[in-house]
Amino acid sequence: MASLKNSFRSLLTPAFSGLLLLLLVGWSGRKEDKVLVFSRNVDNQPSAATAAKAFMALAQQAGIEVDTTTNSAYIAEDSLKNYRALVFLNTSQDVLGTSQQLDVERFVQAGGGLALVNPAGFTKYQWPWYQDMLGANPVRPATGQTSVSFSRTFDGGRIFYVATGNAGGSLDNVDLAKPVLDGLKSVLQGPAPDYRNAHTARMPEENRFTSVVLESFMDEPIEMEVMDDGRVLFVERKGAIKLYDPVAKATKTINKLPVHITGNYEDGLLGMELDPKFEQNHYVYLYYSPVGAKPVQNLSRFVFTGDSLRLASEKVVMQVPVQRETCCHSAGNVYFGPDGHLYLSTGDNTSSKESDGFSPLDERPGRAPFDSQKSSGNANDLRGKILRIHVEADGTYTIPNGNLFPKDGSLGKPEIYVMGARNPYRIWVDKRGFLYWGDVGPDGGTANERGPKSQD
């Protein structure tokens, strides 16, 4: 594929200038047609900068005002709102962060134009919106092939895409240059972007929100639940259970649950969830590390009355055996799905401090705390999992259909819904019953034959 640098140099040759003028006839550039050209290419930055300079010269001949940048920090709403269109020019793969991608989406949704000229694109999981925008996911042409291009409306804005090939696919070819210029013209059609239009109504103005501080002095807050009457129940890892009263506009500690935290800075009061029928039965579920010689984590149900938990009402629903010889990875999120089933996340209860940040696999005698094969990789262990049960009225539980192993326990713990997790700290189940979780990735600073670089 010919480089954009050479392609744009060809476009600027005297022999081509007449062709360019012909192509621009009838395109009366408007002063407000200001375009931002983003040309960051981590693989070949000088080439991208050269291409941007050539592109700017072409646009100016068309009467379009152009700014260029190789700094992704400028792909933000504060700057994008000053432009009619954004051009990705000769960019390398995955050059934007998540917040920048969201700002590009808002720009298009507000009616902005997006032109993609020889972009390497974004990986499927790195930017799904980009893949949806491409639709059929056009393939860059191979050497000797002509260009691939299309124009379309998408998500409230206008999109133009072109990728050129080498040899017969150079931009100094009139059959290719005209579609490029027509494509740039197409993304500048219509009114200027308006972030207040109906298509972006799901993004309300900031002045619609009011910040209310409920509590300023907390010690490792873990979770909170808002009751129907507006009161807010929240817990801290070291065992404090607190209640915010919106009428009094004050917070008070209503209970102090004894929890094991000595020598392990991840154990303690780890999770809280209200029963789906809380207004009728007043049940609150806590997942915590009880004090005592027996190393376990308790999933317990308590009764909430008045403005406190009745600690004497505790019903231990499930116990997860753990090791307390060393830290880490306790997890402990509790969540009720739309089907009424209770989901509980558990960490692999394994230290990664002596495995250079990579997968803790250590089969030497006495090294179980450093070997995750005992937990997340073990079908007969409840750690390193997401468990799914159905809590009955008396506080016992049954196994719902669809868990990973048979209910008779013949192939593994029947409570297991997901296994092989490291530290699934937070989980969520949507209204369809789809389970999502955020896990903690490896600690390795660089990738090598032992595993990937740290990614969460």
C-alpha positions, 0 to 999 in steps of 0.5 A, spaced: 500 500 500 502 506 498 503 511 504 499 517 505 505 521 505 507 519 497 500 519 496 499 526 498 505 529 495 502 526 488 496 530 489 500 536 490 504 536 484 503 541 478 500 536 474 495 534 478 493 541 480 488 542 474 485 536 476 484 538 483 481 545 481 476 541 477 474 536 482 473 542 487 468 546 482 462 547 485 464 546 492 464 553 495 467 552 502 464 555 508 468 559 513 464 555 519 466 548 515 472 547 520 475 541 520 480 537 526 485 532 523 487 527 527 493 523 525 497 520 530 500 514 528 505 510 533 508 506 528 510 511 524 509 518 527 513 522 522 509 519 516 502 521 519 505 528 520 507 529 513 500 526 511 496 531 515 500 537 512 499 535 505 491 534 507 491 541 510 493 544 504 488 540 500 483 542 504 485 549 504 485 549 497 477 547 497 476 553 502 476 549 508 479 551 515 483 545 518 487 544 524 491 538 525 494 534 531 497 528 533 495 529 540 489 524 542 488 529 548 485 534 543 480 528 542 475 531 547 468 534 547 471 541 549 475 541 543 470 537 538 465 542 539 469 547 535 469 543 529 464 541 523 468 534 522 473 530 525 478 526 520 482 520 522 488 520 518 493 515 517 492 513 524 495 507 527 490 502 531 487 503 538 490 510 539 484 513 543 482 512 550 475 510 553 473 517 555 476 520 548 472 514 544 465 516 548 467 524 546 467 522 539 461 518 539 457 524 542 460 528 537 457 524 531 450 523 535 450 531 535 450 531 528 458 532 527 461 529 521 467 523 521 472 522 516 476 516 516 482 516 511 486 510 511 485 508 519 488 502 522 481 502 526 480 499 533 480 492 535 473 489 536 473 489 544 476 496 544 471 500 541 464 496 539 461 503 537 466 503 531 465 496 529 458 498 529 459 504 525 463 500 520 457 495 519 460 490 514 467 491 517 471 493 511 477 490 509 483 495 507 485 493 500 491 489 498 497 491 494 495 493 487 488 493 489 484 499 488 481 503 494 475 501 498 470 507 500 463 508 503 459 514 505 453 513 510 449 516 516 450 513 522 447 515 529 445 522 528 452 524 524 455 523 517 461 518 516 466 517 510 471 511 510 476 510 505 482 506 505 487 506 499 491 500 496 498 501 492 500 501 485 493 502 482 490 505 488 494 511 489 490 518 491 493 521 485 488 517 480 482 521 478 478 515 480 480 515 487 481 522 488 474 524 486 471 520 491 475 522 497 474 529 496 466 528 495 466 524 501 470 530 505 464 534 502 459 529 504 461 529 512 460 537 512 453 537 509 447 539 514 447 544 520 453 544 525 453 539 531 448 541 536 449 537 543 442 539 545 439 536 540 434 530 541 439 525 539 443 526 545 438 527 550 440 521 554 446 526 556 443 531 560 446 538 561 451 538 567 447 543 571 441 538 572 445 535 577 446 537 584 452 534 588 449 532 596 455 530 600 452 524 605 458 523 609 465 525 609 469 521 614 469 514 612 474 508 613 474 504 607 467 504 605 465 498 601 458 498 599 451 502 600 444 501 599 438 506 598 432 504 601 425 506 599 424 511 604 431 515 602 435 512 607 442 510 605 445 504 608 452 503 607 458 498 610 465 499 611 471 493 611 472 494 618 465 492 620 462 499 621 454 499 619 452 506 618 445 509 616 444 516 613 438 519 614 435 524 609 431 528 614 436 529 619 441 530 614 446 526 618 449 519 618 450 515 624 454 508 626 448 503 627 452 497 628 459 494 629 460 487 626 466 483 629 470 481 623 477 478 622 482 483 619 488 482 622 494 480 618 490 481 611 488 487 608 482 484 604 478 480 609 473 484 613 466 486 611 466 485 604 459 485 601 452 487 602 445 486 599 438 488 600 433 482 599 428 483 593 422 483 598 426 488 603 420 492 604 416 486 607 421 481 610 427 486 612 432 482 610 439 484 609 445 480 607 452 481 609 458 477 606 464 478 611 470 474 615 468 472 622 472 472 628 475 466 630 479 460 629 475 457 623 478 460 617 471 462 613 467 467 610 460 467 612 454 469 607 449 471 613 442 474 613 440 479 618 433 482 620 433 490 619 428 493 624 427 501 626 434 503 624 439 498 626 441 490 624 439 485 629 445 482 630 442 476 634 438 474 628 443 472 624 442 466 619 448 463 616 446 461 609 453 459 606 460 458 609 466 459 604 472 456 607 479 460 606 486 460 608 488 466 613 496 465 612 497 470 607 493 475 603 489 476 598 483 476 593 477 476 598 472 479 593 465 478 596 460 482 592 452 479 593 447 481 588 440 478 587 438 477 579 431 478 576 430 471 577 431 472 585 437 468 585 443 470 589 449 471 586 456 471 590 463 472 588 469 469 591 476 471 590 482 466 589 484 467 596 491 467 593 497 471 594 501 473 588 507 476 591 511 471 590 510 469 583 513 475 579 506 478 578 504 472 574 499 467 575 500 464 582 502 456 580 506 453 586 505 446 587 511 445 592 509 442 599 507 448 604 505 453 598 498 452 598 497 460 599 501 461 593 497 456 588 491 458 585 490 451 583 487 450 590 481 455 589 480 458 582 482 452 578 479 447 583 471 445 581 471 442 589 472 449 592 468 455 592 474 460 592 475 464 585 468 463 583 461 466 582 456 462 586 449 462 584 444 459 589 436 460 591 435 462 598 429 459 601 424 462 606 428 459 612 435 461 610 437 455 607 438 454 599 437 450 593 441 450 587 437 453 581 438 450 574 443 452 569 449 452 574 456 449 572 456 442 575 450 437 576 446 438 583 449 432 586 456 434 586 459 429 582 463 433 578 464 439 582 461 444 587 453 445 585 453 452 587 459 454 582 456 458 576 463 461 574 469 458 575 477 460 574 476 468 577 482 471 580 478 476 584 471 478 581 470 484 586 464 487 583 458 483 579 452 485 576 446 481 573 442 485 568 434 484 567 435 479 561 439 475 567 446 476 563 452 476 568 457 481 568 463 482 573 469 486 574 476 482 575 483 483 577 488 482 572 495 479 573 500 484 576 506 483 571 509 489 569 511 486 562 508 481 558 513 474 557 512 467 556 509 466 563 503 471 562 500 477 559 502 484 562 497 487 567 490 488 564 484 489 569 
